[in-house]
Amino acid sequence: MTGKEIFYKMKEKVLGSSDPDSGKGKSKMSKHITHGFHLVKGRSDHAMEDYVVAQFKQVENNELGLFAIFDGHSGHSVPDYLRSHLFDNILKEPDFWTEPDNAVKRAYIITDSTILEKSGELGRGGSTAVTAILINCQTLVVANIGDSRAVLCKNGVAKQLSVDHEPTTESEDIKNRGGFVSNFPGDVPRVDGQLAVSRAFGDKSLKKHLSSEPYVTVETIDDEAEFVILASDGLWKVMSNQEAVDAVRDVKDARSAAKNLTEEARNRKSSDDISCVVVRFH
């Protein structure tokens, strides 16, 4: 056990585990599968806009691991709504157990439609998302819109399970919808000069030019799969996939691994909100 892990365990005993910005849990189906999460507010003036889901849930005779990062922009109402409703909407889909990838795609789009209908209540903001559902400790269903990312470690090698939806890579689709991609010196490319991702929940004023269709992939969790990292772009702006995997491969406690990654991102001068979930399979 590293010195940092010992420190965190001592701190946990003194302070308890009620910190909403940090936590951990484990599977009842497999004692080897654990998760941990940690969030750190960025240096900007606005309130924290990242939200996390990390829990195991029993559904009849099945166990689901539900994990997500929701990174909001222009307010926290949309990511907060997603935290409370997206997984419920996914599990309501009648073919979730037989075709989970299609169920997730439909639930993302349905949820986005509801957010747009509730824009008077939720505001004009939006959110990116990356979600992972671990089904009976065997199958991992990953989906994302935006630039929050999921990275799997297989035998020490990083494998990205999501797709960064950037305006430059989808510029033709944006133009076909009547929008444009700005590329001003000193700034990142933006949809209509405003949003730095090409897919997102919400953002009613830009929705004609954005997509809410997620990228979805299904991964079998075999003996080569060590752990998966879900994190907001506050981490990925300053760390490559392999750097993140290498940084925590030897950290056996999932919560300590998540904290280590957020701390390393801060040390590398990331100014954005940083949220991270680590799920260990061994």
C-alpha positions as CSV (number, residue, x, y, z in Angstrom):
1,M,0.0,0.0,0.0
2,T,1.4,3.4,-0.9
3,G,1.8,6.3,1.4
4,K,-1.1,8.1,-0.3
5,E,-3.4,5.2,0.2
6,I,-2.5,4.9,3.9
7,F,-3.2,8.7,4.2
8,Y,-6.6,8.4,2.6
9,K,-7.6,5.4,4.7
10,M,-6.6,7.2,7.9
11,K,-8.5,10.3,6.7
12,E,-11.6,8.2,6.0
13,K,-11.6,6.7,9.5
14,V,-11.4,10.2,11.0
15,L,-13.8,12.0,8.8
16,G,-16.1,9.2,7.6
17,S,-17.1,8.5,4.1
18,S,-19.9,11.1,3.7
19,D,-17.9,13.4,1.4
20,P,-20.2,13.9,-1.6
21,D,-17.2,14.6,-3.8
22,S,-15.5,11.3,-3.0
23,G,-16.6,7.8,-2.4
24,K,-16.3,4.1,-3.2
25,G,-18.2,0.9,-3.3
26,K,-18.0,-2.8,-4.4
27,S,-20.0,-5.4,-6.2
28,K,-22.0,-8.0,-4.2
29,M,-21.7,-10.5,-7.1
30,S,-17.9,-10.3,-7.3
31,K,-15.8,-9.2,-4.3
32,H,-13.0,-8.3,-6.7
33,I,-14.9,-5.6,-8.5
34,T,-14.7,-2.2,-6.8
35,H,-15.3,1.4,-7.7
36,G,-14.1,4.8,-6.5
37,F,-14.8,8.4,-7.5
38,H,-13.5,11.9,-6.8
39,L,-14.4,15.4,-8.0
40,V,-12.4,18.6,-7.8
41,K,-13.8,22.1,-8.6
42,G,-11.8,24.0,-11.2
43,R,-10.4,27.5,-10.9
44,S,-13.3,29.3,-12.7
45,D,-15.7,31.5,-10.9
46,H,-18.8,29.5,-11.6
47,A,-20.2,26.8,-9.4
48,M,-19.2,23.1,-9.8
49,E,-20.8,21.7,-13.0
50,D,-19.6,18.1,-12.9
51,Y,-21.8,15.3,-11.5
52,V,-21.0,11.7,-10.9
53,V,-23.0,8.5,-10.6
54,A,-21.2,5.4,-9.1
55,Q,-23.2,2.6,-7.6
56,F,-24.1,-1.1,-7.9
57,K,-27.8,-1.8,-8.1
58,Q,-29.8,-5.1,-7.9
59,V,-32.4,-5.5,-10.6
60,E,-34.4,-8.7,-10.0
61,N,-31.7,-11.4,-10.2
62,N,-29.2,-9.2,-11.9
63,E,-26.5,-6.8,-10.7
64,L,-25.8,-3.6,-12.6
65,G,-22.9,-1.3,-12.0
66,L,-24.0,2.2,-13.0
67,F,-21.2,4.8,-13.6
68,A,-21.3,8.2,-15.2
69,I,-19.7,11.6,-15.6
70,F,-21.9,14.5,-16.5
71,D,-20.0,17.7,-17.3
72,G,-22.3,20.7,-17.5
73,H,-21.9,24.0,-19.2
74,S,-23.9,27.3,-18.6
75,G,-25.3,26.0,-15.4
76,H,-25.7,22.8,-13.3
77,S,-29.4,22.0,-13.8
78,V,-29.0,19.8,-16.8
79,P,-26.2,17.5,-15.4
80,D,-28.1,17.3,-12.1
81,Y,-31.2,16.2,-14.0
82,L,-29.2,13.6,-15.9
83,R,-27.7,12.2,-12.7
84,S,-31.3,11.6,-11.4
85,H,-33.0,10.4,-14.6
86,L,-30.8,9.0,-17.4
87,F,-30.1,5.6,-16.0
88,D,-33.8,5.2,-15.1
89,N,-34.7,6.0,-18.6
90,I,-32.2,3.5,-20.0
91,L,-33.5,0.7,-17.7
92,K,-37.1,1.4,-18.8
93,E,-36.3,0.5,-22.4
94,P,-38.0,-2.9,-23.0
95,D,-35.0,-4.4,-24.9
96,F,-32.3,-3.3,-22.4
97,W,-31.4,-6.9,-21.5
98,T,-31.3,-8.2,-25.1
99,E,-30.0,-5.2,-27.0
100,P,-28.5,-2.8,-24.5
101,D,-26.7,-0.7,-27.1
102,N,-29.9,0.1,-28.9
103,A,-31.7,0.8,-25.6
104,V,-29.0,3.2,-24.5
105,K,-29.1,5.1,-27.8
106,R,-32.9,5.5,-27.6
107,A,-32.8,6.5,-23.9
108,Y,-30.2,9.2,-24.6
109,I,-32.3,10.8,-27.3
110,I,-35.5,10.5,-25.3
111,T,-33.8,12.1,-22.3
112,D,-32.5,15.0,-24.4
113,S,-36.1,15.6,-25.8
114,T,-37.4,15.8,-22.2
115,I,-34.6,18.2,-21.2
116,L,-35.5,20.5,-24.1
117,E,-39.2,20.3,-23.1
118,K,-38.2,21.4,-19.6
119,S,-35.9,24.2,-20.7
120,G,-38.1,26.7,-18.9
121,E,-37.3,24.9,-15.7
122,L,-33.8,23.6,-16.4
123,G,-32.5,26.7,-18.2
124,R,-30.5,27.1,-21.4
125,G,-27.5,25.1,-20.4
126,G,-26.4,21.6,-21.4
127,S,-24.1,18.8,-20.5
128,T,-21.8,16.2,-22.0
129,A,-22.0,12.6,-20.7
130,V,-20.1,9.4,-20.5
131,T,-21.9,6.4,-19.0
132,A,-20.9,2.8,-18.3
133,I,-23.2,0.0,-17.3
134,L,-21.6,-3.2,-16.0
135,I,-24.0,-6.1,-16.4
136,N,-23.5,-9.0,-14.1
137,C,-19.8,-8.3,-13.9
138,Q,-19.4,-9.5,-17.4
139,T,-20.5,-7.0,-20.0
140,L,-19.6,-3.2,-20.1
141,V,-21.9,-1.0,-22.1
142,V,-20.3,2.4,-22.7
143,A,-21.9,5.5,-24.3
144,N,-21.0,9.1,-24.6
145,I,-21.8,12.5,-26.1
146,G,-19.2,15.3,-25.9
147,D,-15.7,15.0,-24.6
148,S,-15.9,13.2,-21.3
149,R,-14.1,9.9,-21.9
150,A,-14.0,6.3,-20.9
151,V,-10.6,4.4,-21.1
152,L,-10.1,0.7,-20.4
153,C,-6.8,-0.8,-19.2
154,K,-6.2,-4.2,-20.8
155,N,-2.9,-5.8,-19.8
156,G,-1.5,-2.4,-19.1
157,V,-2.5,-0.9,-22.4
158,A,-5.0,1.9,-22.7
159,K,-8.1,1.4,-24.9
160,Q,-10.4,4.3,-25.5
161,L,-14.1,3.2,-25.3
162,S,-15.7,6.5,-26.2
163,V,-15.3,9.1,-29.0
164,D,-14.5,12.7,-28.4
165,H,-17.2,14.7,-30.3
166,E,-15.3,17.7,-31.4
167,P,-16.6,20.4,-33.8
168,T,-13.8,20.0,-36.3
169,T,-14.4,16.3,-36.7
170,E,-18.1,16.8,-37.3
171,S,-18.0,20.2,-39.1
172,E,-19.8,18.9,-42.2
173,D,-22.7,17.6,-40.2
174,I,-22.9,20.9,-38.3
175,K,-22.9,22.8,-41.6
176,N,-25.5,20.5,-43.1
177,R,-27.8,21.4,-40.1
178,G,-27.3,25.1,-40.9
179,G,-24.6,25.9,-38.3
180,F,-20.9,26.8,-38.5
181,V,-17.7,26.0,-36.7
182,S,-15.5,29.0,-35.5
183,N,-11.8,28.7,-35.3
184,F,-10.5,31.9,-33.8
185,P,-6.8,32.3,-33.0
186,G,-6.1,31.5,-29.3
187,D,-9.4,29.6,-28.9
188,V,-10.7,26.1,-29.5
189,P,-13.1,25.4,-32.4
190,R,-16.7,26.0,-31.4
191,V,-20.2,25.3,-32.8
192,D,-21.7,28.7,-33.8
193,G,-18.8,30.3,-32.0
194,Q,-20.1,29.1,-28.6
195,L,-19.9,25.4,-27.7
196,A,-16.6,23.4,-27.8
197,V,-18.3,20.0,-28.4
198,S,-20.5,18.9,-31.3
199,R,-22.8,16.7,-29.3
200,A,-24.5,17.4,-26.0
201,F,-27.7,17.2,-23.9
202,G,-29.7,20.3,-23.8
203,D,-28.4,23.6,-25.2
204,K,-31.8,24.5,-26.7
205,S,-30.5,27.6,-28.5
206,L,-27.9,25.5,-30.4
207,K,-29.8,22.2,-30.7
208,K,-30.6,22.6,-34.4
209,H,-26.9,22.4,-35.0
210,L,-26.0,19.8,-32.4
211,S,-26.6,16.0,-32.1
212,S,-27.7,14.1,-29.0
213,E,-27.0,10.7,-30.5
214,P,-24.4,8.8,-28.4
215,Y,-21.5,6.7,-29.5
216,V,-22.1,3.3,-27.9
217,T,-19.8,0.3,-27.6
218,V,-20.1,-3.0,-25.8
219,E,-17.0,-4.6,-24.2
220,T,-16.7,-8.1,-22.7
221,I,-14.9,-8.0,-19.3
222,D,-12.4,-10.8,-19.5
223,D,-9.2,-11.6,-17.6
224,E,-7.2,-9.0,-19.6
225,A,-9.5,-6.2,-18.4
226,E,-7.9,-4.5,-15.3
227,F,-9.9,-1.3,-14.8
228,V,-11.8,1.4,-16.6
229,I,-11.5,5.2,-16.1
230,L,-14.3,7.6,-16.7
231,A,-13.4,11.3,-16.5
232,S,-14.4,14.7,-17.6
233,D,-12.3,16.7,-20.1
234,G,-10.6,18.5,-17.1
235,L,-8.5,15.3,-16.9
236,W,-8.1,14.5,-20.5
237,K,-7.0,18.0,-21.5
238,V,-3.7,17.4,-19.6
239,M,-3.2,13.6,-19.6
240,S,-3.1,11.1,-22.4
241,N,-5.0,7.8,-22.1
242,Q,-1.9,5.8,-21.5
243,E,-0.5,8.3,-19.0
244,A,-3.7,8.0,-17.0
245,V,-3.6,4.2,-17.1
246,D,0.1,4.2,-16.1
247,A,-0.5,6.6,-13.2
248,V,-2.9,4.3,-11.3
249,R,-2.3,0.8,-12.6
250,D,-0.5,-0.1,-9.3
251,V,-3.0,1.7,-7.1
252,K,-5.3,-1.1,-5.9
253,D,-7.8,1.1,-4.1
254,A,-10.2,2.5,-6.7
255,R,-11.0,5.6,-4.7
256,S,-7.3,6.4,-4.2
257,A,-6.8,5.9,-7.9
258,A,-9.5,8.4,-8.7
259,K,-8.1,10.9,-6.3
260,N,-4.6,10.4,-7.6
261,L,-5.8,11.2,-11.2
262,T,-7.6,14.4,-10.2
263,E,-4.6,15.5,-8.2
264,E,-2.2,14.8,-11.1
265,A,-4.5,16.8,-13.4
266,R,-4.4,19.8,-11.0
267,N,-0.6,19.5,-10.8
268,R,-0.5,19.7,-14.5
269,K,-2.4,23.0,-14.3
270,S,-5.8,21.9,-15.5
271,S,-8.1,24.8,-14.7
272,D,-11.4,23.0,-15.5
273,D,-13.6,21.0,-13.1
274,I,-12.1,17.5,-12.8
275,S,-14.3,14.4,-12.1
276,C,-13.2,10.8,-12.2
277,V,-14.5,7.3,-11.6
278,V,-12.3,4.2,-11.5
279,V,-13.8,0.7,-11.7
280,R,-11.4,-2.1,-10.9
281,F,-12.1,-5.6,-12.2
282,H,-9.4,-7.5,-10.4
